[in-house]
Amino acid sequence: MQIVHQIGELFLGAVPTVLLILIFYFILKSLFFKPLLAVMAEREARSSGAQKAAEAAQAAAADKVKQYQEALKQARGQVYAEQEAARKKLLDERAALLKAARSAAAQEVSDAKQRVAADLAAAKREVEAGVSALAAEIAARVLQSPASPSREVR
């Protein structure tokens, strides 16, 4: 029984220590652990929220980049189309100028041929008109000149 009595005294001596530990536990729980857990939960919520916001911002930025690239592609296509239209317009203008120049050159050649033909016809008329006078003059000179003995008529 003595052992039971010693154990009882031990428990009675331990009661104030247990009470102090329980009081200390509740004080620490309410003053230290509860605010610390609340801060840690808030930090976790903020960090996960910030991470989600960063992911959303990254997705939005990727969409903006995609839109920018698409707009850039369309702008390049439009510029290429405008350049092609300008090049085609210049080629058409060049072809028109070449056609006009060829037509003008052909007209000049035709006019020159007509002038040459007219000059040839005028020259033929002059020669034909002067042929009889020239023949008459040649005949008159031949008839007027005395026949020389050294010259034989063939």
One Martini backbone bead per residue (centre of mass of N, CA, C, O) as a GRO file, in nm:
protein
  154
    1MET     BB    1   0.053   0.067  -0.012
    2GLN     BB    2   0.280   0.241  -0.032
    3ILE     BB    3   0.284   0.268  -0.334
    4VAL     BB    4   0.017   0.410  -0.362
    5HIS     BB    5   0.088   0.645  -0.186
    6GLN     BB    6   0.326   0.743  -0.363
    7ILE     BB    7   0.165   0.782  -0.618
    8GLY     BB    8  -0.030   0.991  -0.502
    9GLU     BB    9   0.187   1.202  -0.434
   10LEU     BB   10   0.291   1.229  -0.718
   11PHE     BB   11   0.028   1.332  -0.839
   12LEU     BB   12   0.001   1.578  -0.651
   13GLY     BB   13   0.278   1.701  -0.748
   14ALA     BB   14   0.188   1.706  -1.064
   15VAL     BB   15  -0.054   1.894  -1.086
   16PRO     BB   16   0.078   2.176  -1.107
   17THR     BB   17   0.238   2.107  -1.362
   18VAL     BB   18   0.000   2.038  -1.542
   19LEU     BB   19  -0.140   2.308  -1.509
   20LEU     BB   20   0.090   2.478  -1.627
   21ILE     BB   21   0.101   2.340  -1.898
   22LEU     BB   22  -0.194   2.399  -1.981
   23ILE     BB   23  -0.175   2.703  -1.961
   24PHE     BB   24   0.063   2.736  -2.152
   25TYR     BB   25  -0.078   2.606  -2.395
   26PHE     BB   26  -0.322   2.805  -2.420
   27ILE     BB   27  -0.156   3.059  -2.445
   28LEU     BB   28   0.011   2.976  -2.692
   29LYS     BB   29  -0.226   2.909  -2.875
   30SER     BB   30  -0.362   3.200  -2.866
   31LEU     BB   31  -0.084   3.385  -2.906
   32PHE     BB   32   0.082   3.204  -3.132
   33PHE     BB   33  -0.041   2.970  -3.312
   34LYS     BB   34  -0.293   3.103  -3.430
   35PRO     BB   35  -0.153   3.345  -3.577
   36LEU     BB   36   0.052   3.172  -3.728
   37LEU     BB   37  -0.156   3.002  -3.888
   38ALA     BB   38  -0.296   3.242  -4.018
   39VAL     BB   39  -0.046   3.352  -4.168
   40MET     BB   40   0.014   3.092  -4.324
   41ALA     BB   41  -0.258   3.078  -4.471
   42GLU     BB   42  -0.239   3.353  -4.607
   43ARG     BB   43   0.024   3.299  -4.755
   44GLU     BB   44  -0.082   3.061  -4.918
   45ALA     BB   45  -0.312   3.214  -5.055
   46ARG     BB   46  -0.134   3.429  -5.186
   47SER     BB   47   0.060   3.246  -5.341
   48SER     BB   48  -0.158   3.097  -5.502
   49GLY     BB   49  -0.285   3.354  -5.617
   50ALA     BB   50  -0.028   3.460  -5.750
   51GLN     BB   51   0.014   3.213  -5.925
   52LYS     BB   52  -0.253   3.233  -6.075
   53ALA     BB   53  -0.207   3.522  -6.177
   54ALA     BB   54   0.050   3.454  -6.334
   55GLU     BB   55  -0.079   3.246  -6.520
   56ALA     BB   56  -0.288   3.440  -6.637
   57ALA     BB   57  -0.081   3.647  -6.743
   58GLN     BB   58   0.066   3.448  -6.923
   59ALA     BB   59  -0.176   3.375  -7.098
   60ALA     BB   60  -0.236   3.663  -7.189
   61ALA     BB   61   0.041   3.709  -7.319
   62ALA     BB   62   0.018   3.479  -7.523
   63ASP     BB   63  -0.230   3.596  -7.663
   64LYS     BB   64  -0.100   3.863  -7.745
   65VAL     BB   65   0.124   3.739  -7.914
   66LYS     BB   66  -0.062   3.596  -8.109
   67GLN     BB   67  -0.208   3.851  -8.207
   68TYR     BB   68   0.044   3.997  -8.302
   69GLN     BB   69   0.133   3.783  -8.508
   70GLU     BB   70  -0.125   3.793  -8.674
   71ALA     BB   71  -0.114   4.095  -8.741
   72LEU     BB   72   0.164   4.081  -8.874
   73LYS     BB   73   0.085   3.882  -9.095
   74GLN     BB   74  -0.135   4.058  -9.220
   75ALA     BB   75   0.043   4.302  -9.279
   76ARG     BB   76   0.238   4.156  -9.463
   77GLY     BB   77   0.028   4.065  -9.668
   78GLN     BB   78  -0.061   4.350  -9.742
   79VAL     BB   79   0.211   4.453  -9.836
   80TYR     BB   80   0.253   4.241 -10.054
   81ALA     BB   81  -0.001   4.314 -10.212
   82GLU     BB   82   0.077   4.609 -10.266
   83GLN     BB   83   0.341   4.548 -10.411
   84GLU     BB   84   0.216   4.377 -10.634
   85ALA     BB   85   0.029   4.598 -10.742
   86ALA     BB   86   0.252   4.801 -10.807
   87ARG     BB   87   0.409   4.617 -10.998
   88LYS     BB   88   0.179   4.570 -11.197
   89LYS     BB   89   0.136   4.865 -11.268
   90LEU     BB   90   0.421   4.914 -11.379
   91LEU     BB   91   0.410   4.695 -11.596
   92ASP     BB   92   0.165   4.814 -11.744
   93GLU     BB   93   0.292   5.088 -11.804
   94ARG     BB   94   0.532   4.977 -11.959
   95ALA     BB   95   0.367   4.833 -12.177
   96ALA     BB   96   0.224   5.088 -12.276
   97LEU     BB   97   0.480   5.244 -12.353
   98LEU     BB   98   0.587   5.034 -12.552
   99LYS     BB   99   0.343   5.038 -12.738
  100ALA     BB  100   0.359   5.339 -12.805
  101ALA     BB  101   0.648   5.334 -12.915
  102ARG     BB  102   0.596   5.128 -13.139
  103SER     BB  103   0.375   5.284 -13.279
  104ALA     BB  104   0.545   5.536 -13.335
  105ALA     BB  105   0.767   5.390 -13.493
  106ALA     BB  106   0.582   5.274 -13.711
  107GLN     BB  107   0.481   5.547 -13.809
  108GLU     BB  108   0.757   5.661 -13.888
  109VAL     BB  109   0.826   5.442 -14.092
  110SER     BB  110   0.582   5.487 -14.270
  111ASP     BB  111   0.641   5.785 -14.333
  112ALA     BB  112   0.923   5.735 -14.451
  113LYS     BB  113   0.830   5.551 -14.682
  114GLN     BB  114   0.647   5.762 -14.814
  115ARG     BB  115   0.868   5.973 -14.866
  116VAL     BB  116   1.049   5.790 -15.033
  117ALA     BB  117   0.835   5.726 -15.246
  118ALA     BB  118   0.788   6.022 -15.326
  119ASP     BB  119   1.082   6.085 -15.402
  120LEU     BB  120   1.102   5.866 -15.619
  121ALA     BB  121   0.872   5.966 -15.796
  122ALA     BB  122   0.993   6.248 -15.842
  123ALA     BB  123   1.258   6.151 -15.963
  124LYS     BB  124   1.130   6.000 -16.203
  125ARG     BB  125   0.989   6.246 -16.323
  126GLU     BB  126   1.244   6.410 -16.368
  127VAL     BB  127   1.388   6.205 -16.543
  128GLU     BB  128   1.164   6.178 -16.756
  129ALA     BB  129   1.163   6.481 -16.823
  130GLY     BB  130   1.486   6.488 -16.884
  131VAL     BB  131   1.529   6.275 -17.108
  132SER     BB  132   1.445   6.426 -17.367
  133ALA     BB  133   1.636   6.666 -17.329
  134LEU     BB  134   1.895   6.498 -17.311
  135ALA     BB  135   1.864   6.353 -17.579
  136ALA     BB  136   1.861   6.609 -17.751
  137GLU     BB  137   2.139   6.714 -17.665
  138ILE     BB  138   2.301   6.469 -17.751
  139ALA     BB  139   2.213   6.476 -18.042
  140ALA     BB  140   2.318   6.762 -18.103
  141ARG     BB  141   2.619   6.705 -18.040
  142VAL     BB  142   2.660   6.479 -18.234
  143LEU     BB  143   2.573   6.642 -18.488
  144GLN     BB  144   2.782   6.886 -18.452
  145SER     BB  145   3.007   6.712 -18.459
  146PRO     BB  146   3.275   6.630 -18.603
  147ALA     BB  147   3.413   6.383 -18.770
  148SER     BB  148   3.664   6.192 -18.681
  149PRO     BB  149   3.906   5.985 -18.805
  150SER     BB  150   3.988   5.843 -18.528
  151ARG     BB  151   3.688   5.792 -18.512
  152GLU     BB  152   3.481   5.534 -18.465
  153VAL     BB  153   3.186   5.394 -18.546
  154ARG     BB  154   2.990   5.142 -18.385
   0.00000   0.00000   0.00000
